[in-house]
Amino acid sequence: MRKLILSLAAAAALSSCTTMQSNAPSAQMWLTTADAAHKLAEQPVVPSAGPATGDEAVSIDLSRRFQQVHGFGAAMTDASAELFSRLPEAKRRAIMAALFGRENGGLGLSFTRLTVGASDFSRIHYSYDDPPGNVADPELRYFSIDPARQYVLPRVREALEINPDLKVMISPWSAPAWMKTTRSMIKGQLEPRYHAAFAEYLARTIEAFTREGVPVSMLTIQNEPDFEPPDYPGMRVSPSQRAEIIGRHLGPLLKRRNIRTQILDWDHNWNQPQQPLTVLADPAARQYVGGIAWHCYEGDVPAQSIVHDAYRDKQVWHTECSGGAWNEKFKTWESTLAWMTDKLIIGAANHWARGSLLWNLALDPAGGPHAGGCPACRGVLTIDPESGAITREVEYYVLGHASRFIFPGAYRVSVATRGDEVEAAAFLNPDGSRVVILYRQSGAGPIAIDLGGRRYLVSLPAGSVVTLRWSAEAGR
């Protein structure tokens, strides 16, 4: 009888264990491979392989939460907005829904950037205050956002209708020519006597965009302020000058006008963290700077943490990176997928970014339209204005691995990796779902993941990217 009781108890325990394992939630999985054979393609679900054993390559600790993430996206430049606007209406609406919506596999992009006046991806060079004869206009009598009304603002309003969570930031490439030492949109610096007028210029842009139905969440006072491009609008603004403009002009002006747009400093590369550190060291400027914006073209992503660790109350945003044949690392599908996922999605988030932006949302097959600047940049989409054909580039899938699954308000959570085969970032969504993004640099065989004490085995070829999603019940 005793043996029978023990046997029954063992069977019951085994049955209970089997039931618990069978009830363990599976992970949904989407895969993009280095050879482009799979592009954000849904895969069979990944069931639990039992309790975690402690030797997993990736371990996720949901109890350790870091910054809240708003989202991912790309810039609605003049070039991009014009290309969208020239599509037949039905086709335009469909691709806008695919970019900004979440239904039917839409990317759910929730972050975009607009230019204040022209960038290199404009057909002509202009500002929002171009008086006849380039005469000085400190009272901004000629201020007008009419150029933005043609293509950019209608397309952003359309995006906002699709996704009301869309966060908009703005950046000037140059002050109006009459404010500058060169009296040109090309090269030069802002004359100190026009600091107040420039602050007013930016405030009026925010107010005008808002009246047009495009509220501005964030702005930088200058795109790439340590660079004077030779053939498109640009302007050098030193750290001390940025601190002066922000701390003594723009910040107080926005406060007086009750404009809640957040000021970000820098908006340039990872290679010079000392520049935003200098601005933040100025007490007057620091009280008005909400965060730091970063670009990808020089240096490396850990620079974001250098500044964050010094000023932990300041947010981090990654605000520009462009693919294309202009740079060796972006020439191929494989290299772009690897580098952008590693640096701009996983790396940027793990180094405190609340959002990550690519550059042009769309360009034509010749990398335009543009006047000067990058000769071989690539958009997230390529739109052929002659045929109306739309090509989803590798950048589309890089963004999609994050934007489709990570919702505004998600927390980045702790993730630890063993060895150097896999890079990973993990997130906890407001609805309780869990998301992990993996990029496999090398190696073969299944990758073991520990989530909530359960073990999952994921097959992932080298050079490929996968997003895993667990429902809210996972790990509870």
C-alpha positions in Angstrom: 0.0 0.0 0.0 2.9 2.4 0.9 4.5 1.8 -2.5 1.2 2.4 -4.2 0.8 5.7 -2.3 4.3 6.8 -3.2 3.8 5.9 -6.8 0.6 7.9 -6.9 2.3 10.9 -5.3 5.2 10.8 -7.8 2.7 10.5 -10.7 0.8 13.5 -9.3 3.9 15.6 -8.9 5.1 14.7 -12.5 1.6 15.5 -13.8 1.7 18.9 -12.0 5.1 19.7 -13.3 4.1 18.8 -16.9 1.0 20.9 -16.5 3.0 23.9 -15.3 5.4 23.5 -18.2 2.6 23.1 -20.7 0.9 26.2 -19.3 4.1 28.3 -19.6 3.5 31.0 -22.2 5.1 30.7 -25.6 6.9 33.5 -27.3 5.8 34.9 -30.6 8.8 35.4 -32.9 9.6 37.6 -36.0 12.8 37.1 -38.0 14.9 39.1 -40.4 18.0 37.3 -41.9 21.2 38.6 -43.2 20.5 37.2 -46.7 17.1 39.0 -46.8 15.3 35.7 -47.2 13.2 36.6 -44.2 12.0 40.2 -43.6 10.3 40.7 -40.3 8.7 37.3 -41.0 6.6 35.7 -38.3 7.9 32.3 -37.2 6.4 29.4 -35.2 5.9 30.2 -31.6 8.8 29.3 -29.2 7.5 27.2 -26.3 9.1 27.1 -22.9 11.8 24.5 -22.6 11.3 24.2 -18.9 12.8 26.0 -15.9 15.8 28.2 -16.4 19.1 26.5 -15.6 21.3 29.6 -15.0 23.5 29.2 -18.0 21.3 31.0 -20.5 23.0 33.3 -23.0 20.4 36.0 -22.4 18.9 36.6 -18.9 16.1 39.2 -18.4 15.3 40.7 -15.1 11.8 42.3 -15.3 12.1 43.8 -11.8 14.9 46.2 -12.9 13.4 49.0 -14.9 15.2 51.9 -16.5 14.0 54.7 -18.8 10.6 54.8 -20.4 10.8 54.6 -24.2 8.5 56.6 -26.5 9.4 55.0 -29.8 11.1 54.9 -33.2 10.8 56.6 -36.5 12.4 58.7 -39.2 12.4 62.3 -40.4 9.6 63.8 -42.6 11.9 65.9 -44.7 10.8 68.1 -47.6 12.0 65.4 -49.9 10.0 62.7 -48.1 6.8 64.7 -47.7 6.9 65.7 -51.4 7.3 62.0 -52.5 4.4 60.9 -50.3 2.2 63.8 -51.5 2.7 62.9 -55.2 1.4 59.4 -54.8 -2.1 58.6 -55.7 -4.3 59.1 -52.6 -5.2 55.5 -52.1 -1.6 54.4 -52.4 -0.4 57.2 -50.1 -3.0 56.4 -47.4 -2.0 52.7 -47.5 1.7 53.3 -47.1 1.1 56.0 -44.4 -1.0 53.4 -42.5 1.7 50.8 -42.9 4.3 53.2 -41.4 2.3 54.9 -38.6 -0.5 52.5 -37.9 -0.4 49.2 -36.0 -3.2 47.2 -37.8 -2.3 44.6 -40.4 1.4 44.5 -39.5 1.9 48.3 -39.5 5.1 49.6 -38.0 3.5 52.0 -35.5 6.1 54.6 -35.9 5.7 57.1 -33.0 8.6 59.6 -33.5 9.5 61.9 -36.3 11.7 65.0 -37.0 10.9 68.1 -39.1 13.3 70.7 -40.4 12.9 74.4 -39.6 13.4 75.8 -43.1 15.5 73.9 -45.6 17.9 71.0 -45.2 20.0 69.3 -47.9 16.9 67.3 -48.6 15.0 70.3 -49.9 14.8 71.4 -53.6 15.9 75.0 -52.7 17.6 76.6 -49.7 15.3 78.8 -47.7 14.4 79.8 -44.1 11.1 80.9 -42.6 12.2 84.6 -42.8 13.7 85.6 -46.1 13.2 89.3 -46.6 13.6 90.9 -50.1 17.3 91.8 -50.7 18.3 89.8 -47.6 17.9 92.8 -45.4 17.9 92.4 -41.6 14.5 91.7 -40.1 14.9 91.5 -36.3 11.2 92.0 -35.8 10.5 89.0 -38.1 8.0 90.9 -40.3 8.6 88.4 -43.1 8.2 85.3 -41.0 6.2 82.6 -42.8 6.0 78.8 -42.6 4.3 78.7 -46.0 7.0 76.3 -47.4 6.0 73.7 -44.7 2.3 74.1 -45.6 2.8 72.7 -49.1 3.9 69.1 -48.2 5.3 68.6 -44.8 2.5 69.7 -42.5 -0.3 67.9 -44.4 1.6 64.6 -44.2 2.4 65.0 -40.5 -1.2 65.8 -39.8 -2.1 62.6 -41.7 0.4 60.6 -39.6 -1.0 62.1 -36.4 -4.5 61.0 -37.4 -3.2 57.5 -37.8 -1.1 57.5 -34.7 -2.0 60.2 -32.1 1.0 59.1 -30.0 3.4 60.4 -32.7 6.0 62.7 -31.1 7.3 65.5 -33.3 10.7 67.2 -32.9 12.1 70.1 -35.0 15.6 71.3 -35.9 16.9 74.2 -38.0 19.8 73.5 -40.4 20.5 77.3 -40.5 19.2 80.5 -39.1 17.9 83.0 -41.7 20.8 84.2 -43.8 20.5 87.8 -42.5 21.2 86.6 -39.0 24.6 85.0 -39.9 28.2 86.1 -40.3 28.2 84.9 -43.9 24.8 86.5 -44.7 24.1 83.1 -46.4 22.3 79.9 -45.5 25.7 78.2 -46.3 28.3 78.1 -43.6 28.9 80.8 -41.0 27.8 81.5 -37.4 24.9 83.3 -35.7 25.7 86.9 -35.0 25.3 87.5 -31.2 23.1 90.6 -31.8 20.5 88.2 -33.3 20.3 85.7 -30.4 17.0 87.1 -29.2 15.6 87.3 -32.8 16.7 83.6 -33.4 14.9 82.5 -30.2 11.8 84.4 -31.3 12.1 82.7 -34.7 12.1 79.2 -33.1 9.2 80.1 -30.8 7.1 81.4 -33.7 7.8 78.2 -35.6 6.5 76.1 -32.7 3.4 78.3 -32.4 2.7 78.3 -36.1 3.1 74.5 -36.4 0.8 74.0 -33.4 -1.9 76.2 -35.1 -1.6 74.0 -38.1 -2.4 70.9 -36.1 1.2 69.7 -35.6 2.2 70.2 -31.9 6.0 70.2 -31.3 7.2 68.0 -28.4 11.0 68.8 -28.7 13.4 71.0 -30.6 17.1 71.5 -31.0 18.4 74.9 -31.8 20.8 73.7 -34.5 21.3 70.5 -36.5 24.9 69.3 -36.2 26.3 72.6 -34.6 29.9 71.6 -35.0 29.8 71.4 -38.8 29.6 73.9 -41.6 28.6 72.0 -44.8 29.9 73.5 -48.0 26.9 73.1 -50.2 23.7 73.1 -48.1 22.3 75.0 -45.1 24.3 74.8 -41.9 25.7 76.8 -39.1 28.4 76.4 -36.4 27.2 77.1 -32.9 29.7 76.6 -30.1 28.8 75.1 -26.7 29.1 78.5 -25.1 26.9 80.1 -27.7 24.3 77.4 -27.4 24.3 77.8 -23.6 23.8 81.6 -24.1 20.9 81.2 -26.5 19.2 78.5 -24.5 19.8 79.9 -21.0 19.3 83.6 -21.6 16.9 83.8 -24.6 15.1 80.7 -25.8 14.4 79.0 -22.4 13.0 82.1 -20.7 11.0 83.0 -23.9 9.3 79.6 -24.0 8.6 79.8 -20.3 7.0 83.3 -20.6 4.9 82.1 -23.5 3.9 78.9 -21.7 5.3 76.9 -24.6 5.9 73.4 -23.2 8.2 72.2 -26.0 11.3 70.5 -24.6 14.7 71.8 -25.5 17.4 69.2 -26.4 21.0 70.1 -26.8 23.7 68.9 -29.3 21.9 67.0 -32.1 25.3 65.8 -33.4 27.7 62.8 -33.2 28.7 60.5 -30.5 32.4 61.5 -30.7 32.1 64.7 -28.7 30.3 64.2 -25.4 32.3 67.1 -24.0 30.1 69.5 -26.1 26.8 68.8 -24.4 28.6 68.4 -21.1 29.9 72.0 -21.5 26.3 73.3 -22.2 24.9 71.4 -19.2 27.7 72.8 -17.0 26.1 76.3 -17.5 23.5 76.7 -14.7 21.3 79.0 -16.7 21.2 76.7 -19.7 20.9 73.5 -17.7 17.6 74.5 -16.2 16.0 74.7 -19.6 17.7 71.7 -21.3 15.5 68.6 -21.1 17.8 66.2 -22.8 20.6 65.5 -25.3 20.1 64.4 -29.0 22.7 62.3 -30.7 23.7 61.3 -34.3 25.5 58.2 -35.4 28.1 59.3 -37.9 31.2 59.4 -35.7 32.1 58.0 -32.3 30.1 55.2 -30.6 26.9 54.8 -28.7 28.3 54.5 -25.2 28.9 58.3 -25.4 25.2 58.6 -24.5 25.8 57.0 -21.2 28.8 59.3 -20.4 26.5 62.4 -20.5 23.6 60.6 -18.9 25.7 59.4 -16.0 26.8 63.0 -15.4 23.3 64.4 -15.6 20.8 61.7 -14.8 17.8 63.9 -14.9 18.4 64.7 -18.6 16.8 62.6 -21.2 18.6 60.8 -24.1 17.3 60.7 -27.7 19.0 59.4 -30.8 17.8 61.7 -33.6 19.6 61.0 -36.9 21.3 58.2 -38.9 21.1 57.7 -42.6 21.7 54.5 -44.6 23.0 54.5 -48.1 26.1 53.8 -50.3 27.7 57.0 -48.9 29.1 54.9 -46.1 30.8 51.4 -46.2 28.8 50.1 -43.3 25.5 50.9 -45.0 26.2 49.7 -48.5 24.7 46.2 -48.2 21.5 44.7 -46.6 23.5 42.5 -44.3 25.8 45.3 -43.0 23.0 47.8 -42.5 20.8 45.3 -40.7 23.7 44.4 -38.4 25.0 47.8 -37.6 21.7 49.7 -37.3 20.1 47.0 -35.1 23.2 46.8 -32.9 23.8 50.5 -32.5 20.5 52.3 -33.1 17.9 49.9 -31.6 19.7 47.7 -29.1 22.7 49.9 -28.3 20.8 53.2 -28.2 18.2 51.8 -25.8 20.7 50.2 -23.6 22.5 53.6 -23.4 19.4 55.3 -22.2 17.7 56.5 -25.4 13.9 57.1 -25.1 13.6 57.1 -28.9 15.6 56.5 -32.0 15.3 58.2 -35.4 16.6 57.5 -38.8 17.0 60.3 -41.4 14.8 60.5 -44.5 11.5 58.5 -44.3 11.4 58.3 -48.1 13.7 59.2 -51.0 13.5 58.6 -54.7 15.7 56.1 -56.6 18.4 58.7 -57.1 18.5 59.5 -53.4 16.6 62.8 -53.7 15.2 65.2 -54.3 17.9 67.3 -52.7 20.1 70.3 -53.2 23.6 69.6 -52.1 24.6 67.3 -49.3 24.5 63.5 -49.3 24.9 62.1 -52.8 24.0 58.5 -52.0 21.7 58.5 -48.9 18.8 56.0 -48.7 15.4 56.4 -47.2 13.4 54.0 -45.1 11.4 53.7 -48.3 12.3 54.3 -51.9 9.4 55.9 -53.8 9.7 56.2 -57.6 7.8 59.3 -58.5 7.5 58.1 -62.2 5.9 54.7 -61.6 4.7 55.1 -58.0 6.6 52.0 -57.0 7.4 51.8 -53.3 10.3 49.7 -52.0 10.7 48.9 -48.3 14.4 49.2 -47.6 16.4 47.4 -45.0 15.9 50.4 -42.6 12.1 49.7 -42.7 12.7 46.3 -41.2 15.3 47.5 -38.7 12.7 50.0 -37.3 9.9 47.5 -37.5 11.7 45.0 -35.2 11.3 47.6 -32.5 8.4 50.0 -33.4 5.8 47.2 -34.1 6.3 45.7 -30.7 7.5 48.3 -28.2 4.7 50.8 -27.3 5.0 54.4 -26.0 5.5 54.3 -22.3 7.4 50.9 -22.3 10.2 50.5 -19.8 13.6 49.2 -20.8 14.4 46.3 -18.4 17.6 44.7 -17.4 19.2 42.2 -19.8 22.5 40.3 -19.3 24.3 38.4 -22.0 27.0 35.8 -21.8 29.9 36.0 -24.2 29.9 38.2 -27.3 27.8 36.2 -29.7 24.5 38.0 -29.0 23.4 41.6 -28.3 20.0 42.1 -26.7 17.6 44.7 -25.4 14.4 44.0 -23.4 11.3 46.0 -22.7 8.1 45.8 -20.6 5.1 47.3 -22.4 2.3 49.3 -20.6 0.0 46.4 -21.4 2.3 44.0 -19.5 3.7 42.2 -22.6 7.4 41.5 -22.8 9.6 42.2 -25.8 13.2 41.1 -26.5 15.2 42.1 -29.5 18.3 39.9 -30.4 21.0 40.4 -32.9 23.3 37.4 -33.4 26.8 38.5 -34.3 28.3 35.0 -34.6 28.0 31.4 -33.6 25.5 28.6 -34.3 23.0 26.5 -32.4 20.1 27.6 -30.3 20.3 30.7 -28.1 19.0 30.1 -24.6 16.9 32.9 -22.9 15.8 33.1 -19.3 12.6 35.1 -18.9 10.8 34.9 -15.5 12.7 31.7 -14.5 11.7 29.9 -17.7 14.1 28.8 -20.4 13.4 29.4 -24.1 15.6 28.2 -27.0 15.7 30.3 -30.1 17.2 29.3 -33.4 18.9 32.4 -35.0 21.4 32.3 -37.8 24.5 34.6 -37.5 23.9 38.1 -38.8 20.2 37.9 -38.2 17.7 39.8 -36.0 14.7 38.5 -34.1 12.0 40.0 -32.0 10.3 37.9 -29.3 7.1 38.9 -27.7 5.4 37.3 -24.6 1.9 38.1 -23.5 1.3 39.9 -20.2 1.1 36.5 -18.3 4.7 35.6 -19.2 7.0 35.5 -16.2 4.2 35.9 -13.6 
